[in-house]
Amino acid sequence: MAAPAAYSERLGLSWWLWLAGLAVAGLLAAEIWMGAPGLRSWLPFAVLPPVTVAGLWWLGRIRVAVRDGELRVDDARLPVRYVADVVPLDAAGRREVLGVGADPLAFVVQRPWIGGAVQVVLDDPADPTPFWVVSTRRPVELAAALLAARDAS
């Protein structure tokens, strides 16, 4: 049996992004409906909202977790023994790390609708990746969980 997660979060979309996405789908369906006579007129209303819901769900599917001695970000796994340091970032710090001077070898999972992030500095001479940048709504908690998992291993 796997140990309980020290930290777990899903990077889902905010309620207002769901509302805006469905409103745009409804408006687009109405536009198409105006130009489609007969039986085809209902088709945009049957197709666009479910496709929009599927797309919005897919955008918010990423999970971030610290469990079993690993940082798990979607399919990616980072053993905590390679973590040198963890820096919690606010929106301005994330912009600076991912801005003009960003390292092209960094591993980045960034969601623009989430303000915070953590920068996980790596200590693995065999890996050319200098650090990971991962979006999170609770950067301080994720950083603490990563450092605690590293110190425990």
N, CA, C and O atoms as a GROMACS GRO file, in nm:
protein
  612
    1MET      N    1   0.084  -0.118   0.000
    1MET     CA    2   0.000   0.000   0.000
    1MET      C    3   0.089   0.124   0.000
    1MET      O    4   0.188   0.131   0.074
    2ALA      N    5   0.054   0.221  -0.082
    2ALA     CA    6   0.133   0.344  -0.091
    2ALA      C    7   0.108   0.433   0.031
    2ALA      O    8  -0.001   0.436   0.088
    3ALA      N    9   0.213   0.504   0.068
    3ALA     CA   10   0.202   0.597   0.180
    3ALA      C   11   0.114   0.714   0.138
    3ALA      O   12   0.110   0.749   0.020
    4PRO      N   13   0.043   0.775   0.233
    4PRO     CA   14  -0.040   0.891   0.198
    4PRO      C   15   0.047   1.006   0.147
    4PRO      O   16   0.163   1.021   0.186
    5ALA      N   17  -0.011   1.084   0.062
    5ALA     CA   18   0.063   1.196   0.002
    5ALA      C   19   0.093   1.302   0.108
    5ALA      O   20   0.007   1.338   0.187
    6ALA      N   21   0.217   1.350   0.106
    6ALA     CA   22   0.253   1.460   0.195
    6ALA      C   23   0.195   1.591   0.141
    6ALA      O   24   0.171   1.685   0.216
    7TYR      N   25   0.174   1.593   0.011
    7TYR     CA   26   0.116   1.711  -0.054
    7TYR      C   27   0.046   1.662  -0.179
    7TYR      O   28   0.099   1.576  -0.250
    8SER      N   29  -0.071   1.714  -0.208
    8SER     CA   30  -0.143   1.678  -0.329
    8SER      C   31  -0.230   1.795  -0.371
    8SER      O   32  -0.295   1.860  -0.289
    9GLU      N   33  -0.232   1.820  -0.501
    9GLU     CA   34  -0.310   1.932  -0.555
    9GLU      C   35  -0.340   1.904  -0.701
    9GLU      O   36  -0.256   1.850  -0.774
   10ARG      N   37  -0.458   1.943  -0.744
   10ARG     CA   38  -0.493   1.937  -0.885
   10ARG      C   39  -0.497   2.080  -0.936
   10ARG      O   40  -0.560   2.166  -0.874
   11LEU      N   41  -0.432   2.105  -1.049
   11LEU     CA   42  -0.422   2.240  -1.104
   11LEU      C   43  -0.543   2.271  -1.192
   11LEU      O   44  -0.530   2.302  -1.310
   12GLY      N   45  -0.661   2.261  -1.132
   12GLY     CA   46  -0.785   2.284  -1.205
   12GLY      C   47  -0.810   2.432  -1.233
   12GLY      O   48  -0.744   2.520  -1.177
   13LEU      N   49  -0.905   2.455  -1.320
   13LEU     CA   50  -0.942   2.591  -1.355
   13LEU      C   51  -1.036   2.650  -1.251
   13LEU      O   52  -1.109   2.577  -1.184
   14SER      N   53  -1.033   2.780  -1.238
   14SER     CA   54  -1.124   2.850  -1.148
   14SER      C   55  -1.266   2.843  -1.205
   14SER      O   56  -1.284   2.820  -1.324
   15TRP      N   57  -1.364   2.865  -1.120
   15TRP     CA   58  -1.504   2.858  -1.163
   15TRP      C   59  -1.534   2.960  -1.272
   15TRP      O   60  -1.614   2.933  -1.362
   16TRP      N   61  -1.470   3.077  -1.263
   16TRP     CA   62  -1.501   3.181  -1.362
   16TRP      C   63  -1.446   3.146  -1.500
   16TRP      O   64  -1.500   3.191  -1.600
   17LEU      N   65  -1.338   3.067  -1.507
   17LEU     CA   66  -1.289   3.022  -1.638
   17LEU      C   67  -1.385   2.920  -1.699
   17LEU      O   68  -1.406   2.918  -1.820
   18TRP      N   69  -1.444   2.834  -1.615
   18TRP     CA   70  -1.546   2.742  -1.665
   18TRP      C   71  -1.665   2.822  -1.718
   18TRP      O   72  -1.716   2.793  -1.827
   19LEU      N   73  -1.709   2.920  -1.643
   19LEU     CA   74  -1.823   3.002  -1.684
   19LEU      C   75  -1.793   3.075  -1.815
   19LEU      O   76  -1.876   3.077  -1.906
   20ALA      N   77  -1.675   3.135  -1.825
   20ALA     CA   78  -1.638   3.207  -1.948
   20ALA      C   79  -1.628   3.112  -2.067
   20ALA      O   80  -1.673   3.146  -2.176
   21GLY      N   81  -1.570   2.995  -2.048
   21GLY     CA   82  -1.558   2.898  -2.157
   21GLY      C   83  -1.692   2.851  -2.207
   21GLY      O   84  -1.714   2.841  -2.328
   22LEU      N   85  -1.784   2.822  -2.115
   22LEU     CA   86  -1.917   2.779  -2.156
   22LEU      C   87  -1.996   2.892  -2.221
   22LEU      O   88  -2.075   2.868  -2.312
   23ALA      N   89  -1.975   3.016  -2.174
   23ALA     CA   90  -2.042   3.130  -2.238
   23ALA      C   91  -1.992   3.150  -2.381
   23ALA      O   92  -2.072   3.177  -2.471
   24VAL      N   93  -1.864   3.136  -2.401
   24VAL     CA   94  -1.808   3.149  -2.537
   24VAL      C   95  -1.861   3.037  -2.626
   24VAL      O   96  -1.894   3.062  -2.742
   25ALA      N   97  -1.869   2.915  -2.574
   25ALA     CA   98  -1.924   2.804  -2.651
   25ALA      C   99  -2.070   2.829  -2.688
   25ALA      O  100  -2.111   2.801  -2.800
   26GLY      N  101  -2.147   2.883  -2.594
   26GLY     CA  102  -2.287   2.916  -2.623
   26GLY      C  103  -2.301   3.024  -2.728
   26GLY      O  104  -2.386   3.014  -2.817
   27LEU      N  105  -2.218   3.127  -2.719
   27LEU     CA  106  -2.223   3.234  -2.820
   27LEU      C  107  -2.182   3.182  -2.958
   27LEU      O  108  -2.244   3.218  -3.058
   28LEU      N  109  -2.080   3.100  -2.963
   28LEU     CA  110  -2.038   3.043  -3.090
   28LEU      C  111  -2.146   2.952  -3.148
   28LEU      O  112  -2.170   2.954  -3.268
   29ALA      N  113  -2.210   2.873  -3.064
   29ALA     CA  114  -2.319   2.788  -3.110
   29ALA      C  115  -2.434   2.872  -3.164
   29ALA      O  116  -2.495   2.836  -3.266
   30ALA      N  117  -2.465   2.983  -3.098
   30ALA     CA  118  -2.572   3.072  -3.146
   30ALA      C  119  -2.535   3.134  -3.281
   30ALA      O  120  -2.621   3.147  -3.368
   31GLU      N  121  -2.410   3.172  -3.298
   31GLU     CA  122  -2.365   3.228  -3.426
   31GLU      C  123  -2.379   3.126  -3.539
   31GLU      O  124  -2.426   3.158  -3.648
   32ILE      N  125  -2.338   3.002  -3.511
   32ILE     CA  126  -2.348   2.898  -3.613
   32ILE      C  127  -2.495   2.864  -3.639
   32ILE      O  128  -2.534   2.840  -3.753
   33TRP      N  129  -2.576   2.863  -3.534
   33TRP     CA  130  -2.719   2.833  -3.546
   33TRP      C  131  -2.789   2.932  -3.640
   33TRP      O  132  -2.878   2.894  -3.716
   34MET      N  133  -2.748   3.059  -3.634
   34MET     CA  134  -2.811   3.160  -3.719
   34MET      C  135  -2.787   3.134  -3.867
   34MET      O  136  -2.869   3.171  -3.951
   35GLY      N  137  -2.677   3.070  -3.899
   35GLY     CA  138  -2.645   3.048  -4.040
   35GLY      C  139  -2.676   2.908  -4.089
   35GLY      O  140  -2.648   2.877  -4.205
   36ALA      N  141  -2.732   2.822  -4.004
   36ALA     CA  142  -2.758   2.684  -4.044
   36ALA      C  143  -2.908   2.657  -4.039
   36ALA      O  144  -2.966   2.649  -3.931
   37PRO      N  145  -2.971   2.642  -4.155
   37PRO     CA  146  -3.115   2.617  -4.156
   37PRO      C  147  -3.148   2.468  -4.135
   37PRO      O  148  -3.061   2.382  -4.150
   38GLY      N  149  -3.271   2.440  -4.101
   38GLY     CA  150  -3.321   2.304  -4.094
   38GLY      C  151  -3.269   2.223  -3.978
   38GLY      O  152  -3.248   2.274  -3.868
   39LEU      N  153  -3.248   2.095  -4.006
   39LEU     CA  154  -3.208   2.000  -3.903
   39LEU      C  155  -3.070   2.032  -3.845
   39LEU      O  156  -3.044   2.000  -3.729
   40ARG      N  157  -2.981   2.093  -3.923
   40ARG     CA  158  -2.846   2.124  -3.875
   40ARG      C  159  -2.842   2.235  -3.771
   40ARG      O  160  -2.738   2.257  -3.710
   41SER      N  161  -2.950   2.305  -3.750
   41SER     CA  162  -2.948   2.420  -3.660
   41SER      C  163  -2.923   2.380  -3.514
   41SER      O  164  -2.867   2.461  -3.440
   42TRP      N  165  -2.961   2.262  -3.470
   42TRP     CA  166  -2.941   2.220  -3.331
   42TRP      C  167  -2.803   2.160  -3.308
   42TRP      O  168  -2.760   2.148  -3.193
   43LEU      N  169  -2.733   2.123  -3.415
   43LEU     CA  170  -2.605   2.054  -3.402
   43LEU      C  171  -2.500   2.131  -3.321
   43LEU      O  172  -2.433   2.069  -3.239
   44PRO      N  173  -2.481   2.262  -3.341
   44PRO     CA  174  -2.380   2.332  -3.260
   44PRO      C  175  -2.408   2.327  -3.110
   44PRO      O  176  -2.315   2.323  -3.029
   45PHE      N  177  -2.536   2.328  -3.073
   45PHE     CA  178  -2.570   2.324  -2.931
   45PHE      C  179  -2.548   2.185  -2.872
   45PHE      O  180  -2.528   2.171  -2.751
   46ALA      N  181  -2.550   2.083  -2.956
   46ALA     CA  182  -2.526   1.946  -2.909
   46ALA      C  183  -2.378   1.912  -2.905
   46ALA      O  184  -2.337   1.826  -2.828
   47VAL      N  185  -2.298   1.980  -2.987
   47VAL     CA  186  -2.157   1.946  -2.999
   47VAL      C  187  -2.066   2.040  -2.918
   47VAL      O  188  -1.980   1.993  -2.844
   48LEU      N  189  -2.084   2.170  -2.932
   48LEU     CA  190  -1.990   2.265  -2.873
   48LEU      C  191  -1.983   2.262  -2.719
   48LEU      O  192  -1.872   2.261  -2.666
   49PRO      N  193  -2.093   2.261  -2.646
   49PRO     CA  194  -2.080   2.257  -2.499
   49PRO      C  195  -2.007   2.133  -2.447
   49PRO      O  196  -1.920   2.148  -2.360
   50PRO      N  197  -2.037   2.010  -2.495
   50PRO     CA  198  -1.960   1.895  -2.445
   50PRO      C  199  -1.812   1.901  -2.483
   50PRO      O  200  -1.726   1.863  -2.404
   51VAL      N  201  -1.783   1.950  -2.604
   51VAL     CA  202  -1.642   1.963  -2.645
   51VAL      C  203  -1.572   2.065  -2.557
   51VAL      O  204  -1.456   2.046  -2.520
   52THR      N  205  -1.641   2.173  -2.523
   52THR     CA  206  -1.584   2.276  -2.436
   52THR      C  207  -1.558   2.221  -2.296
   52THR      O  208  -1.452   2.246  -2.238
   53VAL      N  209  -1.653   2.147  -2.242
   53VAL     CA  210  -1.635   2.087  -2.109
   53VAL      C  211  -1.516   1.992  -2.111
   53VAL      O  212  -1.436   1.992  -2.018
   54ALA      N  213  -1.504   1.910  -2.214
   54ALA     CA  214  -1.391   1.818  -2.224
   54ALA      C  215  -1.259   1.893  -2.233
   54ALA      O  216  -1.161   1.854  -2.169
   55GLY      N  217  -1.255   2.001  -2.310
   55GLY     CA  218  -1.133   2.081  -2.322
   55GLY      C  219  -1.094   2.149  -2.192
   55GLY      O  220  -0.977   2.152  -2.156
   56LEU      N  221  -1.193   2.203  -2.122
   56LEU     CA  222  -1.165   2.268  -1.993
   56LEU      C  223  -1.120   2.167  -1.889
   56LEU      O  224  -1.030   2.195  -1.810
   57TRP      N  225  -1.182   2.049  -1.888
   57TRP     CA  226  -1.137   1.944  -1.797
   57TRP      C  227  -0.993   1.904  -1.828
   57TRP      O  228  -0.912   1.887  -1.737
   58TRP      N  229  -0.960   1.890  -1.957
   58TRP     CA  230  -0.826   1.850  -1.998
   58TRP      C  231  -0.723   1.955  -1.953
   58TRP      O  232  -0.613   1.919  -1.911
   59LEU      N  233  -0.757   2.083  -1.963
   59LEU     CA  234  -0.664   2.189  -1.920
   59LEU      C  235  -0.636   2.182  -1.770
   59LEU      O  236  -0.526   2.218  -1.727
   60GLY      N  237  -0.731   2.137  -1.692
   60GLY     CA  238  -0.714   2.133  -1.547
   60GLY      C  239  -0.683   1.995  -1.493
   60GLY      O  240  -0.705   1.970  -1.374
   61ARG      N  241  -0.632   1.904  -1.574
   61ARG     CA  242  -0.611   1.765  -1.533
   61ARG      C  243  -0.482   1.742  -1.455
   61ARG      O  244  -0.469   1.640  -1.388
   62ILE      N  245  -0.385   1.834  -1.462
   62ILE     CA  246  -0.253   1.814  -1.404
   62ILE      C  247  -0.262   1.802  -1.251
   62ILE      O  248  -0.328   1.882  -1.185
   63ARG      N  249  -0.195   1.701  -1.197
   63ARG     CA  250  -0.188   1.681  -1.053
   63ARG      C  251  -0.042   1.698  -1.008
   63ARG      O  252   0.051   1.653  -1.075
   64VAL      N  253  -0.025   1.762  -0.895
   64VAL     CA  254   0.106   1.780  -0.833
   64VAL      C  255   0.099   1.711  -0.698
   64VAL      O  256   0.008   1.735  -0.619
   65ALA      N  257   0.197   1.625  -0.670
   65ALA     CA  258   0.196   1.552  -0.542
   65ALA      C  259   0.338   1.524  -0.498
   65ALA      O  260   0.429   1.508  -0.580
   66VAL      N  261   0.356   1.518  -0.367
   66VAL     CA  262   0.481   1.470  -0.306
   66VAL      C  263   0.442   1.344  -0.232
   66VAL      O  264   0.369   1.349  -0.132
   67ARG      N  265   0.491   1.228  -0.282
   67ARG     CA  266   0.455   1.100  -0.221
   67ARG      C  267   0.560   0.997  -0.258
   67ARG      O  268   0.620   1.004  -0.364
   68ASP      N  269   0.581   0.904  -0.170
   68ASP     CA  270   0.674   0.792  -0.191
   68ASP      C  271   0.813   0.839  -0.232
   68ASP      O  272   0.878   0.777  -0.316
   69GLY      N  273   0.859   0.948  -0.172
   69GLY     CA  274   0.994   0.998  -0.201
   69GLY      C  275   1.010   1.061  -0.338
   69GLY      O  276   1.121   1.068  -0.390
   70GLU      N  277   0.898   1.107  -0.398
   70GLU     CA  278   0.904   1.167  -0.531
   70GLU      C  279   0.817   1.291  -0.537
   70GLU      O  280   0.716   1.303  -0.467
   71LEU      N  281   0.858   1.383  -0.622
   71LEU     CA  282   0.771   1.492  -0.666
   71LEU      C  283   0.706   1.443  -0.795
   71LEU      O  284   0.776   1.410  -0.891
   72ARG      N  285   0.574   1.437  -0.796
   72ARG     CA  286   0.501   1.390  -0.914
   72ARG      C  287   0.424   1.507  -0.973
   72ARG      O  288   0.341   1.569  -0.907
   73VAL      N  289   0.454   1.535  -1.099
   73VAL     CA  290   0.384   1.638  -1.173
   73VAL      C  291   0.332   1.574  -1.300
   73VAL      O  292   0.408   1.552  -1.395
   74ASP      N  293   0.203   1.544  -1.302
   74ASP     CA  294   0.141   1.470  -1.411
   74ASP      C  295   0.214   1.337  -1.426
   74ASP      O  296   0.211   1.255  -1.334
   75ASP      N  297   0.279   1.312  -1.540
   75ASP     CA  298   0.352   1.187  -1.561
   75ASP      C  299   0.497   1.194  -1.516
   75ASP      O  300   0.563   1.090  -1.504
   76ALA      N  301   0.548   1.312  -1.492
   76ALA     CA  302   0.690   1.330  -1.457
   76ALA      C  303   0.714   1.294  -1.310
   76ALA      O  304   0.631   1.323  -1.224
   77ARG      N  305   0.828   1.232  -1.285
   77ARG     CA  306   0.865   1.193  -1.149
   77ARG      C  307   1.006   1.245  -1.120
   77ARG      O  308   1.096   1.231  -1.202
   78LEU      N  309   1.022   1.305  -1.003
   78LEU     CA  310   1.153   1.352  -0.959
   78LEU      C  311   1.180   1.297  -0.820
   78LEU      O  312   1.112   1.336  -0.725
   79PRO      N  313   1.276   1.205  -0.806
   79PRO     CA  314   1.311   1.158  -0.671
   79PRO      C  315   1.362   1.275  -0.587
   79PRO      O  316   1.442   1.356  -0.634
   80VAL      N  317   1.316   1.283  -0.462
   80VAL     CA  318   1.351   1.397  -0.379
   80VAL      C  319   1.498   1.399  -0.340
   80VAL      O  320   1.548   1.502  -0.293
   81ARG      N  321   1.570   1.288  -0.358
   81ARG     CA  322   1.713   1.289  -0.326
   81ARG      C  323   1.792   1.382  -0.417
   81ARG      O  324   1.904   1.421  -0.384
   82TYR      N  325   1.735   1.418  -0.534
   82TYR     CA  326   1.802   1.510  -0.626
   82TYR      C  327   1.764   1.656  -0.604
   82TYR      O  328   1.809   1.743  -0.678
   83VAL      N  329   1.682   1.684  -0.504
   83VAL     CA  330   1.639   1.821  -0.476
   83VAL      C  331   1.744   1.890  -0.392
   83VAL      O  332   1.772   1.848  -0.279
   84ALA      N  333   1.804   1.996  -0.446
   84ALA     CA  334   1.902   2.074  -0.371
   84ALA      C  335   1.833   2.182  -0.289
   84ALA      O  336   1.868   2.204  -0.173
   85ASP      N  337   1.735   2.249  -0.348
   85ASP     CA  338   1.664   2.357  -0.280
   85ASP      C  339   1.529   2.376  -0.348
   85ASP      O  340   1.509   2.338  -0.463
   86VAL      N  341   1.437   2.437  -0.274
   86VAL     CA  342   1.305   2.469  -0.327
   86VAL      C  343   1.275   2.613  -0.293
   86VAL      O  344   1.285   2.655  -0.178
   87VAL      N  345   1.237   2.690  -0.395
   87VAL     CA  346   1.208   2.832  -0.376
   87VAL      C  347   1.061   2.858  -0.409
   87VAL      O  348   1.022   2.843  -0.524
   88PRO      N  349   0.979   2.898  -0.310
   88PRO     CA  350   0.841   2.935  -0.342
   88PRO      C  351   0.840   3.067  -0.420
   88PRO      O  352   0.914   3.160  -0.386
   89LEU      N  353   0.759   3.075  -0.522
   89LEU     CA  354   0.752   3.194  -0.607
   89LEU      C  355   0.611   3.250  -0.610
   89LEU      O  356   0.514   3.176  -0.619
   90ASP      N  357   0.601   3.382  -0.601
   90ASP     CA  358   0.473   3.446  -0.626
   90ASP      C  359   0.465   3.475  -0.776
   90ASP      O  360   0.552   3.432  -0.852
   91ALA      N  361   0.363   3.548  -0.819
   91ALA     CA  362   0.345   3.574  -0.963
   91ALA      C  363   0.463   3.650  -1.022
   91ALA      O  364   0.507   3.620  -1.133
   92ALA      N  365   0.515   3.748  -0.949
   92ALA     CA  366   0.629   3.826  -0.999
   92ALA      C  367   0.755   3.740  -1.007
   92ALA      O  368   0.831   3.750  -1.104
   93GLY      N  369   0.777   3.657  -0.908
   93GLY     CA  370   0.893   3.568  -0.910
   93GLY      C  371   0.885   3.466  -1.022
   93GLY      O  372   0.986   3.435  -1.085
   94ARG      N  373   0.766   3.415  -1.047
   94ARG     CA  374   0.747   3.320  -1.157
   94ARG      C  375   0.776   3.387  -1.291
   94ARG      O  376   0.841   3.327  -1.377
   95ARG      N  377   0.729   3.510  -1.308
   95ARG     CA  378   0.756   3.584  -1.432
   95ARG      C  379   0.906   3.604  -1.451
   95ARG      O  380   0.956   3.593  -1.563
   96GLU      N  381   0.976   3.633  -1.344
   96GLU     CA  382   1.120   3.655  -1.353
   96GLU      C  383   1.194   3.526  -1.391
   96GLU      O  384   1.283   3.528  -1.476
   97VAL      N  385   1.156   3.414  -1.330
   97VAL     CA  386   1.222   3.286  -1.358
   97VAL      C  387   1.192   3.239  -1.500
   97VAL      O  388   1.278   3.179  -1.565
   98LEU      N  389   1.070   3.265  -1.548
   98LEU     CA  390   1.030   3.218  -1.681
   98LEU      C  391   1.039   3.325  -1.788
   98LEU      O  392   0.995   3.303  -1.900
   99GLY      N  393   1.095   3.440  -1.754
   99GLY     CA  394   1.101   3.553  -1.846
   99GLY      C  395   1.213   3.544  -1.947
   99GLY      O  396   1.252   3.435  -1.990
  100VAL      N  397   1.265   3.659  -1.984
  100VAL     CA  398   1.364   3.671  -2.090
  100VAL      C  399   1.489   3.588  -2.062
  100VAL      O  400   1.543   3.526  -2.154
  101GLY      N  401   1.535   3.585  -1.940
  101GLY     CA  402   1.656   3.513  -1.908
  101GLY      C  403   1.634   3.369  -1.867
  101GLY      O  404   1.720   3.310  -1.802
  102ALA      N  405   1.520   3.310  -1.902
  102ALA     CA  406   1.487   3.174  -1.861
  102ALA      C  407   1.585   3.073  -1.920
  102ALA      O  408   1.635   3.091  -2.030
  103ASP      N  409   1.610   2.968  -1.844
  103ASP     CA  410   1.697   2.861  -1.890
  103ASP      C  411   1.617   2.767  -1.980
  103ASP      O  412   1.516   2.713  -1.936
  104PRO      N  413   1.660   2.746  -2.104
  104PRO     CA  414   1.583   2.661  -2.195
  104PRO      C  415   1.584   2.513  -2.157
  104PRO      O  416   1.503   2.436  -2.208
  105LEU      N  417   1.672   2.472  -2.068
  105LEU     CA  418   1.678   2.332  -2.026
  105LEU      C  419   1.590   2.303  -1.905
  105LEU      O  420   1.580   2.188  -1.862
  106ALA      N  421   1.527   2.405  -1.849
  106ALA     CA  422   1.443   2.385  -1.731
  106ALA      C  423   1.318   2.307  -1.767
  106ALA      O  424   1.265   2.318  -1.878
  107PHE      N  425   1.271   2.227  -1.672
  107PHE     CA  426   1.145   2.155  -1.687
  107PHE      C  427   1.036   2.244  -1.630
  107PHE      O  428   1.041   2.282  -1.513
  108VAL      N  429   0.937   2.279  -1.712
  108VAL     CA  430   0.835   2.376  -1.671
  108VAL      C  431   0.696   2.317  -1.691
  108VAL      O  432   0.661   2.270  -1.799
  109VAL      N  433   0.616   2.322  -1.585
  109VAL     CA  434   0.474   2.293  -1.593
  109VAL      C  435   0.406   2.417  -1.536
  109VAL      O  436   0.396   2.433  -1.415
  110GLN      N  437   0.361   2.503  -1.625
  110GLN     CA  438   0.312   2.634  -1.588
  110GLN      C  439   0.168   2.650  -1.633
  110GLN      O  440   0.136   2.622  -1.749
  111ARG      N  441   0.083   2.693  -1.544
  111ARG     CA  442  -0.055   2.721  -1.576
  111ARG      C  443  -0.079   2.870  -1.553
  111ARG      O  444  -0.065   2.917  -1.440
  112PRO      N  445  -0.114   2.945  -1.657
  112PRO     CA  446  -0.125   3.091  -1.645
  112PRO      C  447  -0.233   3.138  -1.548
  112PRO      O  448  -0.224   3.251  -1.498
  113TRP      N  449  -0.333   3.056  -1.521
  113TRP     CA  450  -0.439   3.098  -1.430
  113TRP      C  451  -0.404   3.074  -1.284
  113TRP      O  452  -0.485   3.103  -1.196
  114ILE      N  453  -0.284   3.022  -1.257
  114ILE     CA  454  -0.239   3.000  -1.120
  114ILE      C  455  -0.120   3.093  -1.095
  114ILE      O  456  -0.020   3.086  -1.165
  115GLY      N  457  -0.132   3.177  -0.995
  115GLY     CA  458  -0.031   3.280  -0.972
  115GLY      C  459   0.100   3.228  -0.914
  115GLY      O  460   0.207   3.277  -0.951
  116GLY      N  461   0.094   3.132  -0.824
  116GLY     CA  462   0.214   3.087  -0.755
  116GLY      C  463   0.284   2.972  -0.826
  116GLY      O  464   0.229   2.910  -0.917
  117ALA      N  465   0.407   2.946  -0.782
  117ALA     CA  466   0.485   2.835  -0.837
  117ALA      C  467   0.597   2.805  -0.739
  117ALA      O  468   0.621   2.879  -0.644
  118VAL      N  469   0.666   2.694  -0.764
  118VAL     CA  470   0.789   2.664  -0.692
  118VAL      C  471   0.899   2.639  -0.795
  118VAL      O  472   0.875   2.586  -0.903
  119GLN      N  473   1.018   2.678  -0.757
  119GLN     CA  474   1.137   2.647  -0.837
  119GLN      C  475   1.214   2.542  -0.758
  119GLN      O  476   1.261   2.567  -0.647
  120VAL      N  477   1.227   2.424  -0.818
  120VAL     CA  478   1.296   2.313  -0.753
  120VAL      C  479   1.434   2.304  -0.816
  120VAL      O  480   1.448   2.261  -0.931
  121VAL      N  481   1.536   2.344  -0.742
  121VAL     CA  482   1.674   2.341  -0.790
  121VAL      C  483   1.728   2.199  -0.773
  121VAL      O  484   1.715   2.140  -0.666
  122LEU      N  485   1.788   2.145  -0.880
  122LEU     CA  486   1.832   2.006  -0.880
  122LEU      C  487   1.982   1.993  -0.852
  122LEU      O  488   2.061   2.083  -0.881
  123ASP      N  489   2.017   1.879  -0.795
  123ASP     CA  490   2.157   1.844  -0.768
  123ASP      C  491   2.181   1.704  -0.824
  123ASP      O  492   2.195   1.608  -0.749
  124ASP      N  493   2.185   1.695  -0.958
  124ASP     CA  494   2.209   1.568  -1.025
  124ASP      C  495   2.306   1.594  -1.139
  124ASP      O  496   2.265   1.645  -1.244
  125PRO      N  497   2.434   1.560  -1.123
  125PRO     CA  498   2.533   1.588  -1.226
  125PRO      C  499   2.504   1.518  -1.359
  125PRO      O  500   2.551   1.563  -1.464
  126ALA      N  501   2.428   1.409  -1.357
  126ALA     CA  502   2.399   1.336  -1.480
  126ALA      C  503   2.282   1.396  -1.557
  126ALA      O  504   2.258   1.358  -1.672
  127ASP      N  505   2.210   1.489  -1.497
  127ASP     CA  506   2.091   1.547  -1.560
  127ASP      C  507   2.121   1.690  -1.604
  127ASP      O  508   2.163   1.771  -1.521
  128PRO      N  509   2.102   1.724  -1.732
  128PRO     CA  510   2.127   1.862  -1.776
  128PRO      C  511   2.021   1.961  -1.730
  128PRO      O  512   2.040   2.082  -1.745
  129THR      N  513   1.908   1.912  -1.676
  129THR     CA  514   1.802   2.002  -1.630
  129THR      C  515   1.846   2.072  -1.502
  129THR      O  516   1.871   2.005  -1.401
  130PRO      N  517   1.857   2.206  -1.503
  130PRO     CA  518   1.904   2.275  -1.382
  130PRO      C  519   1.798   2.287  -1.273
  130PRO      O  520   1.830   2.284  -1.154
  131PHE      N  521   1.670   2.299  -1.314
  131PHE     CA  522   1.563   2.315  -1.216
  131PHE      C  523   1.429   2.285  -1.280
  131PHE      O  524   1.414   2.280  -1.402
  132TRP      N  525   1.330   2.265  -1.192
  132TRP     CA  526   1.191   2.251  -1.234
  132TRP      C  527   1.117   2.374  -1.186
  132TRP      O  528   1.146   2.426  -1.078
  133VAL      N  529   1.021   2.422  -1.265
  133VAL     CA  530   0.928   2.525  -1.223
  133VAL      C  531   0.788   2.466  -1.238
  133VAL      O  532   0.747   2.427  -1.348
  134VAL      N  533   0.717   2.460  -1.126
  134VAL     CA  534   0.586   2.396  -1.124
  134VAL      C  535   0.484   2.493  -1.064
  134VAL      O  536   0.504   2.545  -0.955
  135SER      N  537   0.375   2.516  -1.135
  135SER     CA  538   0.267   2.601  -1.083
  135SER      C  539   0.200   2.533  -0.964
  135SER      O  540   0.186   2.411  -0.961
  136THR      N  541   0.160   2.614  -0.868
  136THR     CA  542   0.086   2.564  -0.752
  136THR      C  543   0.014   2.681  -0.686
  136THR      O  544   0.060   2.795  -0.689
  137ARG      N  545  -0.100   2.651  -0.628
  137ARG     CA  546  -0.174   2.754  -0.556
  137ARG      C  547  -0.118   2.776  -0.416
  137ARG      O  548  -0.142   2.879  -0.354
  138ARG      N  549  -0.041   2.677  -0.366
  138ARG     CA  550   0.015   2.685  -0.231
  138ARG      C  551   0.166   2.661  -0.236
  138ARG      O  552   0.213   2.555  -0.194
  139PRO      N  553   0.243   2.758  -0.287
  139PRO     CA  554   0.386   2.735  -0.305
  139PRO      C  555   0.463   2.709  -0.176
  139PRO      O  556   0.555   2.627  -0.175
  140VAL      N  557   0.428   2.775  -0.069
  140VAL     CA  558   0.501   2.757   0.057
  140VAL      C  559   0.478   2.615   0.111
  140VAL      O  560   0.571   2.551   0.159
  141GLU      N  561   0.355   2.566   0.102
  141GLU     CA  562   0.325   2.431   0.150
  141GLU      C  563   0.395   2.325   0.065
  141GLU      O  564   0.448   2.228   0.119
  142LEU      N  565   0.396   2.343  -0.067
  142LEU     CA  566   0.463   2.247  -0.154
  142LEU      C  567   0.614   2.247  -0.127
  142LEU      O  568   0.676   2.141  -0.122
  143ALA      N  569   0.672   2.366  -0.111
  143ALA     CA  570   0.816   2.374  -0.081
  143ALA      C  571   0.848   2.304   0.052
  143ALA      O  572   0.946   2.230   0.061
  144ALA      N  573   0.766   2.326   0.153
  144ALA     CA  574   0.788   2.261   0.283
  144ALA      C  575   0.774   2.110   0.272
  144ALA      O  576   0.853   2.037   0.333
  145ALA      N  577   0.677   2.061   0.197
  145ALA     CA  578   0.657   1.917   0.180
  145ALA      C  579   0.774   1.854   0.107
  145ALA      O  580   0.817   1.744   0.141
  146LEU      N  581   0.826   1.923   0.005
  146LEU     CA  582   0.941   1.871  -0.070
  146LEU      C  583   1.066   1.865   0.018
  146LEU      O  584   1.137   1.765   0.019
  147LEU      N  585   1.091   1.971   0.092
  147LEU     CA  586   1.209   1.973   0.179
  147LEU      C  587   1.197   1.870   0.291
  147LEU      O  588   1.297   1.808   0.328
  148ALA      N  589   1.077   1.851   0.346
  148ALA     CA  590   1.057   1.751   0.451
  148ALA      C  591   1.077   1.610   0.394
  148ALA      O  592   1.138   1.525   0.459
  149ALA      N  593   1.027   1.586   0.273
  149ALA     CA  594   1.046   1.454   0.211
  149ALA      C  595   1.192   1.429   0.179
  149ALA      O  596   1.240   1.317   0.195
  150ARG      N  597   1.263   1.532   0.135
  150ARG     CA  598   1.406   1.518   0.106
  150ARG      C  599   1.484   1.487   0.233
  150ARG      O  600   1.571   1.400   0.233
  151ASP      N  601   1.453   1.559   0.340
  151ASP     CA  602   1.524   1.540   0.467
  151ASP      C  603   1.492   1.404   0.529
  151ASP      O  604   1.575   1.348   0.600
  152ALA      N  605   1.371   1.351   0.503
  152ALA     CA  606   1.334   1.222   0.558
  152ALA      C  607   1.398   1.105   0.485
  152ALA      O  608   1.410   0.996   0.540
  153SER      N  609   1.439   1.128   0.359
  153SER     CA  610   1.495   1.016   0.283
  153SER      C  611   1.647   1.008   0.297
  153SER      O  612   1.709   0.919   0.239
   0.00000   0.00000   0.00000
